[in-house]
Amino acid sequence: MKNLIYALVANIFLLSSCLDDDTKMIPIEKGTFTLKFENIQMGKAYFNSGTTDGIGPGGSYTFSFNAGKGAKLSLATMLAQTNDLFYAFGDEGVSLYTVGGDAVVGDLSSELMLWDAGTEVNQMPGTGADQAPRQAGPNTGAAENGTVKLIADVNDGYTYPALSEVIKVELSHDSGTEFTVTLTNVSDTYVFQSPLAPGVWVVHNDGMPIFTENQAAANGLEGLAEDGMNAELATYLANMSGYVSPFAPGVFAISNQVYPLFEDAKPDRGAGLEALAEDGRPDALDASLDAMAHIWSHGVFSIPNGMSSGAPIFPGEYYEFSFEAQEGDYLSLASMLVQSNDLFVAFDDMGLALFNNGVAKTGDITSMLMIWDAGTEENEYPGAGNNQAPRQIAANTGTSESKTVRLVDNEFVLPSVEQLVRVTISFN
């Protein structure tokens, strides 16, 4: 009887063990992954913007900014002893570089004009009861419901001071892509003296950011031109301004225990990373992977979704590609941050593990991505450098450097990876 009981207990344990094995998850050791690499930046119309302080007679105000070839500067500041007049360049701004690519410097006062916002009926300059120095409160004059015009085209019967007797605008080129503007109120030495109210400035390539001639004032220009209140227009310009960069076609590799694309803190190998990081050209780096051991597959991702040929991806666009992998494999990729000299996004130098004990990596993996500096070209101000891909005269034209591949430092302020790109991965 005792032997029979032992036999029954043994059979029960054996059956239980079999049932446990049957209900356990069977590890998946290989399959197909699909990766989506998406540019999630918000499109911006302008590059940079800011405000100016009020300037009393005899005073001055300076501000600095970076700008690359093709950029323009627009600004606006109220002539305070008027109802709604302001100084500005033409509605498209003034170019910061010559046709030949040289930085514009010197006195720009001749490019400045006196404009009427068309929002408040004009009174005699310097005496009107509804002008800022004398009005009971903001926005108290008679509404005009007109359009922005040169004061010379308004014919209101009043005489206004010559521009040279009120304001001077000087532009200096500091170094690289940095400029400094100096606004001076010169009215202290003339009969008609007036403060210049707080204003705005904006660096842009195209468009009419502050106003459009013969169209109604908008986006806060009325407050600036009537009352020297620049906050609304400054907020509008700030929301429309910022760093935006495409991502260039990139390279991916599936490997095992190697550093396929680069190695942290070591110089570029000269196998194509430089061309990818400086000029967005992935082919040489991809071809170099043919000769590397332990790389099971590799390729270029270059065709934005919905397109038929290779191109960078702009905000709202994405690349998508698939690959086979198995337990123990790592994914490496690299794509140039185009508005830079030699920056690219990638995982760490080893890559990203695609399985964890049979469980495939899926979901949002953006947090694993980092911004790297290839160490092959001197960095310029992001989005303004004249040796960066959108502005350089030819590939590989920046100042060479011989540094190691490393995580980008804080020499210049850049958005975080999570503000630039989203990378997700799925498994079939």
Buried (B, 14 or more C-beta within 10 A) or exposed (E): EEEEEEEEEEEEEEEEEEEEEEEEEEEEEEEEBBBBBBBBBEEBBBBBBBBBBBBBBEBBBEBEBBBBBBBBBBBBBBBBBBBBBBBBBBBBBBBBBEEEEEBBEEEBBEBBBBBBBBBBBBBBBBEBEBBBEEBEEEBEBEEBEBBBBEBEEBEBEBEBBEBEBBBBBBBBBEEBBBBBBBBBBBBEEBEBBBBBBBBBBBBBBEBBBBBBBEEBBEBBBBBBBBBBBBEBBBBBBBBBBBBBBBBBBBBBBBBBEBBBBBBBEEBBBEBBBBBBBBBBBBBBBBBBBEEBEEBEEBBBBBBBEEEEEBBBBBBEBBBBBEBEBBBEBBBBBBBBBBBBBBBBBBBBBBBBBBBEEEEBBEEEBBEBBBBBBBBBBBBBBBBBBBBBBBBBEEEBBBEEBEBBBBEBEEEBEBBEBEEBBBBBBBBE
